Amino acid sequence: MKLCLAPIAAALGLALAGCASQPIAPPTVADPELSSREVSPGDTLAIAFTLDVAEPASVERIYLRGLPKNTVLAGTRTELDLPASPVTAYTADVVIERPASDGQYNLELVIETDEKAYVAPLGPLAILDTPSRILHAQFVGGSHEAGDCLATTKLLELEYTVSDENGAADFVAPAVSALDQGAQDLVFFPHWEPVAWLNDAPGIGLNRPTQDTVEKELVTSDIRINCEVPADQLYEFVINGQNISRADGESKIIGSGPVRYYVE
């Protein structure tokens, strides 16, 4: 608590023009350091700095700002302890929880007092791209007996689960391809179209993951097949998609294992 010395001075016979409040120096951050300038989702980032603040009790909040939204929503700890003394040496381990979008981020330390907020730069941090993976893919049901197909076509559901530590939505442009002509002939609709990034090989576009706040997402698409096909036949397909890095724009093709359907 600040004391006004004017009444005491008057009692002692001293002349003062008034009791003027002295400006408080803003907080300062010295020697900020990150343990690494590159991390992968799930890694631990160590942060160190020294905080100098004239009135520690005036500090209401200290937090890290600049990380991608999805890792913060996943539970990455950004709040730091309040200072107990005018000079405090901080060290904190921050786990970059999955999912965490890849890219370049400028980290800042925000110090909020009872009067205003102060920002101190901590520097750039790169969160690395981790390739997407197709964990499983299947036609729901997997087979049918030829005699059970009463119409000329049959509607199937093709599902796959994608996993990506940067967020499931990193997997883009999924398409199913037939591994032979027989499998291609099995599909009635949608129609096969050339896929540019697969060297114009025929494919059918599928629904893609839409959530970047989850690491895994199940995606389904409707495929209508012909019923007038040979019985006792196995048909094989594969799902491919792209993983595009936000950091360098590099694209990688991600594929599934064989996706099988059997007509008994």
Buried (B, 14 or more C-beta within 10 A) or exposed (E): EEEEEBEEEEEEEEEEEEEEEEEEEEBBBEEBEBBEEEBBBBBEBEBBBEBBBEBBEBBEEBEBBBBBEBBBEBEBEBEBEBBEEEEBEBEBEBBBBBBBBBBEBEBBBBBBBEEEEBEBEBEEBBBBBBBBBBEEBBBEEEEBEBEEBEEEBBEBEBBBBBBBBBBBBBBBBBBBBBBEEBBBBBBBEBEBEEBEBBEEBBBBEBEBBEEBBBBBBEBEBEBEBBBEBEEEBEBBBBBBBBBBBBEEEEEEEBEBEEBBBBBE
